[in-house]
Amino acid sequence: MGEFPAGPYETSDRCSFMDGVGLAGVTIAQGSVESQEECCKVCEQYKGCAASDYIHASPMRPTFQGKITGGTCHLKSAFIAKDYVTGEVQTAIRV
C-alpha cells in the first residue's frame, strides 16, 4: 500500500458521492481526513486513484489513527461498488 499524503487537505465537490455504498478492491492508500470532500480531493491528486470510500468516524468506530471526528479515506484504483451492509456508514466517491 502506498503512503497517504500528509495534510492539511483541500476540498473538492467534483466527485459523485453515494451514501451507504462501500467499495471493494485493492486499497492503494488510506488515511484520516475531516470530510468526504477532502477524501475526494486527495483521490483527485493521488496517482492511480479512480475512486475512494469514506467511512465516518465516531466514538464507537474511530479512524485507524484513533480520531473520533472526520473519517477514514480509502483510495482505490477502480470503482467496484459492494453491497450495502446494514450499519455501515460509508460514502463511495467516484472521481
Buried (B, 14 or more C-beta within 10 A) or exposed (E): EEEBEEEEBEBBEEBEBBEEBBBEBEBBBBBBBBBBBBBBBBBBEBEEBBBBBBBBBEEEBBBEEEBEEBBBBBBBBEBBBBEEEEEBBBBBBBB
